[in-house]
Amino acid sequence: MKYADELINEYTTDLKPIKALYSYYRDHRNICLILFKECEEAQEWELSVEFRNDYQYYKARAKELGSIISSSEYSIQWLRDAKEPGNRREIGRRSRYQRTELWGEIEGVALKNYRDSDLETLTDQDKKVIKEILSCLSPKEYEAYVSIFGKGNSYKTTAEYLGLSRGNIQTLISRSLKKIDICVTKGVNTNLF
């Protein structure tokens, strides 16, 4: 069994080559973007396409590595401070909602995996019916509904993504569920629901 300080040293050591690789991809991404813009201005279309493809490749790799670095630094900070980063109170001193919020996120991840495996068994007809049913929602309701129930995101994450308050998301979901219920019972004849 390793102690926290040993894990911190191990994570920090393992992170050094990843940071170097991230820096490499980020620098190449920036160079490709500059060259792409120059080729566009000079109307060198073949080179422009090449640099744009290279830019997209380096951007995707830098994003992946940035995510790894961010997660690792979060873990290191958690180990160093002996509490979750960003939270001022220890787990025992938080409100009931704050203590159970993590379980809600874990539950969401589990449901997302369950939903993903279910999608593989849906027929094209089933998918068409689902699309018809969801077409009764407004664009904001649709985005909130898909984020919560399709992707398994939390209300908080959905609110941040859509730039709305958590209460607004709850209202959108409530309205969505009512509309879908009406659509299923009165508007669409299907044996799926």
PyRosetta script that sets phi, psi and omega in degrees:
from pyrosetta import init, pose_from_sequence

init()
pose = pose_from_sequence("MKYADELINEYTTDLKPIKALYSYYRDHRNICLILFKECEEAQEWELSVEFRNDYQYYKARAKELGSIISSSEYSIQWLRDAKEPGNRREIGRRSRYQRTELWGEIEGVALKNYRDSDLETLTDQDKKVIKEILSCLSPKEYEAYVSIFGKGNSYKTTAEYLGLSRGNIQTLISRSLKKIDICVTKGVNTNLF")
pose.set_psi(1, 132.2)
pose.set_omega(1, -178.5)
pose.set_phi(2, -97.7)
pose.set_psi(2, 148.7)
pose.set_omega(2, 176.5)
pose.set_phi(3, -88.6)
pose.set_psi(3, 164.1)
pose.set_omega(3, -175.5)
pose.set_phi(4, -57.8)
pose.set_psi(4, -42.9)
pose.set_omega(4, -178.7)
pose.set_phi(5, -65.5)
pose.set_psi(5, -33.2)
pose.set_omega(5, 176.0)
pose.set_phi(6, -67.6)
pose.set_psi(6, -41.7)
pose.set_omega(6, 178.1)
pose.set_phi(7, -65.6)
pose.set_psi(7, -39.7)
pose.set_omega(7, 178.3)
pose.set_phi(8, -60.0)
pose.set_psi(8, -46.9)
pose.set_omega(8, 178.9)
pose.set_phi(9, -62.4)
pose.set_psi(9, -41.3)
pose.set_omega(9, -179.4)
pose.set_phi(10, -65.9)
pose.set_psi(10, -46.3)
pose.set_omega(10, 179.3)
pose.set_phi(11, -63.1)
pose.set_psi(11, -42.2)
pose.set_omega(11, -179.1)
pose.set_phi(12, -64.1)
pose.set_psi(12, -41.4)
pose.set_omega(12, 178.3)
pose.set_phi(13, -65.6)
pose.set_psi(13, -43.7)
pose.set_omega(13, 179.8)
pose.set_phi(14, -66.9)
pose.set_psi(14, -24.7)
pose.set_omega(14, -176.5)
pose.set_phi(15, -79.1)
pose.set_psi(15, -23.4)
pose.set_omega(15, -176.5)
pose.set_phi(16, -58.6)
pose.set_psi(16, -50.7)
pose.set_omega(16, 179.2)
pose.set_phi(17, -66.9)
pose.set_psi(17, -30.9)
pose.set_omega(17, 178.3)
pose.set_phi(18, -67.2)
pose.set_psi(18, -40.2)
pose.set_omega(18, 177.2)
pose.set_phi(19, -64.9)
pose.set_psi(19, -38.3)
pose.set_omega(19, 178.3)
pose.set_phi(20, -64.7)
pose.set_psi(20, -43.5)
pose.set_omega(20, 178.3)
pose.set_phi(21, -65.3)
pose.set_psi(21, -40.5)
pose.set_omega(21, 176.5)
pose.set_phi(22, -59.4)
pose.set_psi(22, -44.5)
pose.set_omega(22, 179.3)
pose.set_phi(23, -61.5)
pose.set_psi(23, -41.1)
pose.set_omega(23, 177.9)
pose.set_phi(24, -60.1)
pose.set_psi(24, -50.3)
pose.set_omega(24, -179.5)
pose.set_phi(25, -64.9)
pose.set_psi(25, -40.4)
pose.set_omega(25, 179.8)
pose.set_phi(26, -63.8)
pose.set_psi(26, -43.7)
pose.set_omega(26, 179.0)
pose.set_phi(27, -63.7)
pose.set_psi(27, -43.9)
pose.set_omega(27, 178.9)
pose.set_phi(28, -66.6)
pose.set_psi(28, -35.6)
pose.set_omega(28, 176.2)
pose.set_phi(29, -59.6)
pose.set_psi(29, -46.4)
pose.set_omega(29, -178.9)
pose.set_phi(30, -65.0)
pose.set_psi(30, -40.6)
pose.set_omega(30, 178.5)
pose.set_phi(31, -64.5)
pose.set_psi(31, -44.7)
pose.set_omega(31, 179.4)
pose.set_phi(32, -62.6)
pose.set_psi(32, -36.3)
pose.set_omega(32, 178.7)
pose.set_phi(33, -65.0)
pose.set_psi(33, -44.3)
pose.set_omega(33, 178.8)
pose.set_phi(34, -62.3)
pose.set_psi(34, -46.7)
pose.set_omega(34, 180.0)
pose.set_phi(35, -64.9)
pose.set_psi(35, -37.0)
pose.set_omega(35, 177.3)
pose.set_phi(36, -61.0)
pose.set_psi(36, -46.5)
pose.set_omega(36, 179.6)
pose.set_phi(37, -64.2)
pose.set_psi(37, -39.7)
pose.set_omega(37, 177.9)
pose.set_phi(38, -63.8)
pose.set_psi(38, -41.4)
pose.set_omega(38, 178.6)
pose.set_phi(39, -66.9)
pose.set_psi(39, -36.2)
pose.set_omega(39, 177.0)
pose.set_phi(40, -63.2)
pose.set_psi(40, -44.8)
pose.set_omega(40, 180.0)
pose.set_phi(41, -64.9)
pose.set_psi(41, -37.5)
pose.set_omega(41, 179.9)
pose.set_phi(42, -83.4)
pose.set_psi(42, -2.3)
pose.set_omega(42, 179.9)
pose.set_phi(43, 58.8)
pose.set_psi(43, 38.5)
pose.set_omega(43, 173.8)
pose.set_phi(44, -96.5)
pose.set_psi(44, 85.7)
pose.set_omega(44, -167.6)
pose.set_phi(45, -67.5)
pose.set_psi(45, -38.5)
pose.set_omega(45, -179.1)
pose.set_phi(46, -64.9)
pose.set_psi(46, -45.8)
pose.set_omega(46, 177.3)
pose.set_phi(47, -65.8)
pose.set_psi(47, -36.1)
pose.set_omega(47, -179.9)
pose.set_phi(48, -59.7)
pose.set_psi(48, -44.9)
pose.set_omega(48, 179.3)
pose.set_phi(49, -64.3)
pose.set_psi(49, -41.2)
pose.set_omega(49, 179.6)
pose.set_phi(50, -61.6)
pose.set_psi(50, -47.3)
pose.set_omega(50, -179.0)
pose.set_phi(51, -68.8)
pose.set_psi(51, -34.3)
pose.set_omega(51, 177.3)
pose.set_phi(52, -64.3)
pose.set_psi(52, -42.6)
pose.set_omega(52, 177.4)
pose.set_phi(53, -63.7)
pose.set_psi(53, -42.9)
pose.set_omega(53, 176.8)
pose.set_phi(54, -62.2)
pose.set_psi(54, -42.2)
pose.set_omega(54, 179.0)
pose.set_phi(55, -58.8)
pose.set_psi(55, -46.6)
pose.set_omega(55, -179.3)
pose.set_phi(56, -64.3)
pose.set_psi(56, -37.6)
pose.set_omega(56, 177.8)
pose.set_phi(57, -63.4)
pose.set_psi(57, -51.9)
pose.set_omega(57, -178.6)
pose.set_phi(58, -64.8)
pose.set_psi(58, -35.4)
pose.set_omega(58, 178.5)
pose.set_phi(59, -63.6)
pose.set_psi(59, -45.0)
pose.set_omega(59, -179.7)
pose.set_phi(60, -63.6)
pose.set_psi(60, -43.9)
pose.set_omega(60, 179.4)
pose.set_phi(61, -64.6)
pose.set_psi(61, -41.9)
pose.set_omega(61, 179.3)
pose.set_phi(62, -63.8)
pose.set_psi(62, -38.0)
pose.set_omega(62, 179.1)
pose.set_phi(63, -65.3)
pose.set_psi(63, -43.2)
pose.set_omega(63, 178.7)
pose.set_phi(64, -61.3)
pose.set_psi(64, -47.3)
pose.set_omega(64, -179.3)
pose.set_phi(65, -68.2)
pose.set_psi(65, -35.6)
pose.set_omega(65, 177.1)
pose.set_phi(66, -61.3)
pose.set_psi(66, -38.1)
pose.set_omega(66, 177.5)
pose.set_phi(67, -65.4)
pose.set_psi(67, -41.8)
pose.set_omega(67, 178.0)
pose.set_phi(68, -63.4)
pose.set_psi(68, -45.2)
pose.set_omega(68, -179.8)
pose.set_phi(69, -62.2)
pose.set_psi(69, -45.7)
pose.set_omega(69, -179.6)
pose.set_phi(70, -60.1)
pose.set_psi(70, -45.5)
pose.set_omega(70, 179.8)
pose.set_phi(71, -64.0)
pose.set_psi(71, -41.4)
pose.set_omega(71, -179.4)
pose.set_phi(72, -66.7)
pose.set_psi(72, -42.2)
pose.set_omega(72, 179.1)
pose.set_phi(73, -65.4)
pose.set_psi(73, -34.9)
pose.set_omega(73, 175.9)
pose.set_phi(74, -62.1)
pose.set_psi(74, -45.2)
pose.set_omega(74, 179.1)
pose.set_phi(75, -63.9)
pose.set_psi(75, -42.5)
pose.set_omega(75, 179.3)
pose.set_phi(76, -61.6)
pose.set_psi(76, -44.2)
pose.set_omega(76, 179.7)
pose.set_phi(77, -63.9)
pose.set_psi(77, -39.0)
pose.set_omega(77, 179.2)
pose.set_phi(78, -62.8)
pose.set_psi(78, -43.6)
pose.set_omega(78, 178.2)
pose.set_phi(79, -65.3)
pose.set_psi(79, -40.7)
pose.set_omega(79, -177.6)
pose.set_phi(80, -66.9)
pose.set_psi(80, -43.1)
pose.set_omega(80, -175.4)
pose.set_phi(81, -90.4)
pose.set_psi(81, -11.4)
pose.set_omega(81, -177.4)
pose.set_phi(82, 60.7)
pose.set_psi(82, 28.7)
pose.set_omega(82, 173.1)
pose.set_phi(83, -158.5)
pose.set_psi(83, 161.9)
pose.set_omega(83, -178.2)
pose.set_phi(84, -64.7)
pose.set_psi(84, 130.5)
pose.set_omega(84, 179.2)
pose.set_phi(85, -60.6)
pose.set_psi(85, 141.3)
pose.set_omega(85, 177.5)
pose.set_phi(86, 90.9)
pose.set_psi(86, -19.2)
pose.set_omega(86, 178.3)
pose.set_phi(87, -98.3)
pose.set_psi(87, 132.1)
pose.set_omega(87, -177.5)
pose.set_phi(88, -84.3)
pose.set_psi(88, -29.9)
pose.set_omega(88, -177.6)
pose.set_phi(89, -98.3)
pose.set_psi(89, 149.2)
pose.set_omega(89, 173.3)
pose.set_phi(90, -71.4)
pose.set_psi(90, 162.5)
pose.set_omega(90, -174.7)
pose.set_phi(91, -57.4)
pose.set_psi(91, -38.7)
pose.set_omega(91, -178.8)
pose.set_phi(92, -71.1)
pose.set_psi(92, -18.6)
pose.set_omega(92, -177.4)
pose.set_phi(93, -103.3)
pose.set_psi(93, 6.9)
pose.set_omega(93, 179.2)
pose.set_phi(94, -89.1)
pose.set_psi(94, 164.3)
pose.set_omega(94, 177.0)
pose.set_phi(95, -69.1)
pose.set_psi(95, 165.3)
pose.set_omega(95, -179.4)
pose.set_phi(96, -58.5)
pose.set_psi(96, -41.7)
pose.set_omega(96, -179.1)
pose.set_phi(97, -61.6)
pose.set_psi(97, -45.1)
pose.set_omega(97, -179.4)
pose.set_phi(98, -64.2)
pose.set_psi(98, -35.3)
pose.set_omega(98, -179.9)
pose.set_phi(99, -71.5)
pose.set_psi(99, -31.5)
pose.set_omega(99, -176.4)
pose.set_phi(100, -96.0)
pose.set_psi(100, -7.7)
pose.set_omega(100, -178.0)
pose.set_phi(101, -60.1)
pose.set_psi(101, -39.9)
pose.set_omega(101, 179.5)
pose.set_phi(102, -61.0)
pose.set_psi(102, -40.2)
pose.set_omega(102, 179.0)
pose.set_phi(103, -64.1)
pose.set_psi(103, -35.1)
pose.set_omega(103, 176.9)
pose.set_phi(104, -62.4)
pose.set_psi(104, -39.5)
pose.set_omega(104, 178.3)
pose.set_phi(105, -68.0)
pose.set_psi(105, -40.0)
pose.set_omega(105, 178.1)
pose.set_phi(106, -63.4)
pose.set_psi(106, -42.1)
pose.set_omega(106, 178.3)
pose.set_phi(107, -61.0)
pose.set_psi(107, -41.4)
pose.set_omega(107, 178.7)
pose.set_phi(108, -61.6)
pose.set_psi(108, -41.0)
pose.set_omega(108, 178.4)
pose.set_phi(109, -64.3)
pose.set_psi(109, -42.9)
pose.set_omega(109, 178.7)
pose.set_phi(110, -62.5)
pose.set_psi(110, -42.4)
pose.set_omega(110, 179.0)
pose.set_phi(111, -65.8)
pose.set_psi(111, -36.9)
pose.set_omega(111, 178.9)
pose.set_phi(112, -61.4)
pose.set_psi(112, -44.5)
pose.set_omega(112, 178.2)
pose.set_phi(113, -62.6)
pose.set_psi(113, -38.8)
pose.set_omega(113, 178.1)
pose.set_phi(114, -63.4)
pose.set_psi(114, -45.3)
pose.set_omega(114, -179.6)
pose.set_phi(115, -63.5)
pose.set_psi(115, -41.2)
pose.set_omega(115, -179.7)
pose.set_phi(116, -60.3)
pose.set_psi(116, -40.1)
pose.set_omega(116, 179.6)
pose.set_phi(117, -70.4)
pose.set_psi(117, -31.3)
pose.set_omega(117, 177.3)
pose.set_phi(118, -69.0)
pose.set_psi(118, -33.9)
pose.set_omega(118, -178.4)
pose.set_phi(119, -62.4)
pose.set_psi(119, -30.2)
pose.set_omega(119, -179.6)
pose.set_phi(120, -67.7)
pose.set_psi(120, -25.9)
pose.set_omega(120, -177.0)
pose.set_phi(121, -92.7)
pose.set_psi(121, -6.8)
pose.set_omega(121, 179.8)
pose.set_phi(122, -73.6)
pose.set_psi(122, 140.1)
pose.set_omega(122, 175.7)
pose.set_phi(123, -83.2)
pose.set_psi(123, 168.8)
pose.set_omega(123, 177.6)
pose.set_phi(124, -62.3)
pose.set_psi(124, -36.0)
pose.set_omega(124, 177.9)
pose.set_phi(125, -63.7)
pose.set_psi(125, -42.9)
pose.set_omega(125, 178.5)
pose.set_phi(126, -60.9)
pose.set_psi(126, -44.2)
pose.set_omega(126, 179.4)
pose.set_phi(127, -63.3)
pose.set_psi(127, -37.0)
pose.set_omega(127, 179.2)
pose.set_phi(128, -65.3)
pose.set_psi(128, -42.9)
pose.set_omega(128, 178.7)
pose.set_phi(129, -63.1)
pose.set_psi(129, -43.6)
pose.set_omega(129, 178.7)
pose.set_phi(130, -61.3)
pose.set_psi(130, -42.2)
pose.set_omega(130, 179.0)
pose.set_phi(131, -62.4)
pose.set_psi(131, -41.3)
pose.set_omega(131, 178.0)
pose.set_phi(132, -62.1)
pose.set_psi(132, -44.0)
pose.set_omega(132, -178.5)
pose.set_phi(133, -64.6)
pose.set_psi(133, -43.6)
pose.set_omega(133, -178.7)
pose.set_phi(134, -72.2)
pose.set_psi(134, -15.4)
pose.set_omega(134, 179.4)
pose.set_phi(135, -69.2)
pose.set_psi(135, -12.9)
pose.set_omega(135, 178.6)
pose.set_phi(136, -77.7)
pose.set_psi(136, -7.8)
pose.set_omega(136, -177.2)
pose.set_phi(137, -90.1)
pose.set_psi(137, 149.9)
pose.set_omega(137, 173.0)
pose.set_phi(138, -70.2)
pose.set_psi(138, 163.9)
pose.set_omega(138, -179.6)
pose.set_phi(139, -56.0)
pose.set_psi(139, -42.5)
pose.set_omega(139, 179.9)
pose.set_phi(140, -67.4)
pose.set_psi(140, -42.2)
pose.set_omega(140, 178.4)
pose.set_phi(141, -62.4)
pose.set_psi(141, -41.4)
pose.set_omega(141, 180.0)
pose.set_phi(142, -62.3)
pose.set_psi(142, -47.6)
pose.set_omega(142, -180.0)
pose.set_phi(143, -59.5)
pose.set_psi(143, -45.2)
pose.set_omega(143, -179.4)
pose.set_phi(144, -64.9)
pose.set_psi(144, -44.2)
pose.set_omega(144, -177.7)
pose.set_phi(145, -62.8)
pose.set_psi(145, -47.1)
pose.set_omega(145, -179.1)
pose.set_phi(146, -65.7)
pose.set_psi(146, -38.7)
pose.set_omega(146, 179.1)
pose.set_phi(147, -63.2)
pose.set_psi(147, -45.5)
pose.set_omega(147, -176.5)
pose.set_phi(148, -75.0)
pose.set_psi(148, -54.2)
pose.set_omega(148, -171.8)
pose.set_phi(149, -93.3)
pose.set_psi(149, -26.8)
pose.set_omega(149, -179.3)
pose.set_phi(150, -87.3)
pose.set_psi(150, -41.5)
pose.set_omega(150, -176.9)
pose.set_phi(151, -101.9)
pose.set_psi(151, -11.5)
pose.set_omega(151, 178.4)
pose.set_phi(152, 76.6)
pose.set_psi(152, 20.4)
pose.set_omega(152, 178.6)
pose.set_phi(153, -73.4)
pose.set_psi(153, 157.7)
pose.set_omega(153, 176.4)
pose.set_phi(154, -80.3)
pose.set_psi(154, 166.0)
pose.set_omega(154, 176.5)
pose.set_phi(155, -61.4)
pose.set_psi(155, -39.7)
pose.set_omega(155, -178.8)
pose.set_phi(156, -63.1)
pose.set_psi(156, -47.1)
pose.set_omega(156, 179.9)
pose.set_phi(157, -63.2)
pose.set_psi(157, -43.0)
pose.set_omega(157, 179.2)
pose.set_phi(158, -62.9)
pose.set_psi(158, -41.9)
pose.set_omega(158, 179.2)
pose.set_phi(159, -62.2)
pose.set_psi(159, -44.1)
pose.set_omega(159, 179.2)
pose.set_phi(160, -64.4)
pose.set_psi(160, -41.8)
pose.set_omega(160, -178.5)
pose.set_phi(161, -65.0)
pose.set_psi(161, -43.5)
pose.set_omega(161, -177.8)
pose.set_phi(162, -85.8)
pose.set_psi(162, -7.7)
pose.set_omega(162, 179.6)
pose.set_phi(163, 72.5)
pose.set_psi(163, 32.6)
pose.set_omega(163, -179.8)
pose.set_phi(164, -122.3)
pose.set_psi(164, 171.4)
pose.set_omega(164, 175.9)
pose.set_phi(165, -82.0)
pose.set_psi(165, 163.0)
pose.set_omega(165, 179.0)
pose.set_phi(166, -62.2)
pose.set_psi(166, -37.4)
pose.set_omega(166, 178.1)
pose.set_phi(167, -62.5)
pose.set_psi(167, -40.0)
pose.set_omega(167, 177.6)
pose.set_phi(168, -63.2)
pose.set_psi(168, -38.4)
pose.set_omega(168, 178.7)
pose.set_phi(169, -65.2)
pose.set_psi(169, -42.2)
pose.set_omega(169, 178.5)
pose.set_phi(170, -61.5)
pose.set_psi(170, -40.2)
pose.set_omega(170, 177.3)
pose.set_phi(171, -64.0)
pose.set_psi(171, -44.7)
pose.set_omega(171, 179.0)
pose.set_phi(172, -61.0)
pose.set_psi(172, -41.5)
pose.set_omega(172, -179.9)
pose.set_phi(173, -67.2)
pose.set_psi(173, -42.0)
pose.set_omega(173, 179.1)
pose.set_phi(174, -60.4)
pose.set_psi(174, -46.6)
pose.set_omega(174, 178.2)
pose.set_phi(175, -63.4)
pose.set_psi(175, -40.7)
pose.set_omega(175, -180.0)
pose.set_phi(176, -60.7)
pose.set_psi(176, -46.3)
pose.set_omega(176, -178.9)
pose.set_phi(177, -62.8)
pose.set_psi(177, -39.7)
pose.set_omega(177, 178.0)
pose.set_phi(178, -64.7)
pose.set_psi(178, -44.4)
pose.set_omega(178, -180.0)
pose.set_phi(179, -63.3)
pose.set_psi(179, -42.5)
pose.set_omega(179, -179.6)
pose.set_phi(180, -65.1)
pose.set_psi(180, -40.2)
pose.set_omega(180, 178.4)
pose.set_phi(181, -61.1)
pose.set_psi(181, -45.1)
pose.set_omega(181, 178.4)
pose.set_phi(182, -64.3)
pose.set_psi(182, -43.2)
pose.set_omega(182, -179.1)
pose.set_phi(183, -62.7)
pose.set_psi(183, -40.8)
pose.set_omega(183, -178.7)
pose.set_phi(184, -70.8)
pose.set_psi(184, -44.5)
pose.set_omega(184, -175.2)
pose.set_phi(185, -78.1)
pose.set_psi(185, -30.6)
pose.set_omega(185, -174.5)
pose.set_phi(186, -117.7)
pose.set_psi(186, -32.3)
pose.set_omega(186, -169.2)
pose.set_phi(187, -96.6)
pose.set_psi(187, -33.0)
pose.set_omega(187, -174.8)
pose.set_phi(188, -123.2)
pose.set_psi(188, 126.2)
pose.set_omega(188, 176.5)
pose.set_phi(189, -91.3)
pose.set_psi(189, 114.8)
pose.set_omega(189, -179.3)
pose.set_phi(190, -152.6)
pose.set_psi(190, 152.4)
pose.set_omega(190, 175.6)
pose.set_phi(191, -96.6)
pose.set_psi(191, 3.5)
pose.set_omega(191, -179.8)
pose.set_phi(192, -72.2)
pose.set_psi(192, -38.5)
pose.set_omega(192, -177.1)
pose.set_phi(193, -107.2)
pose.dump_pdb("model.pdb")
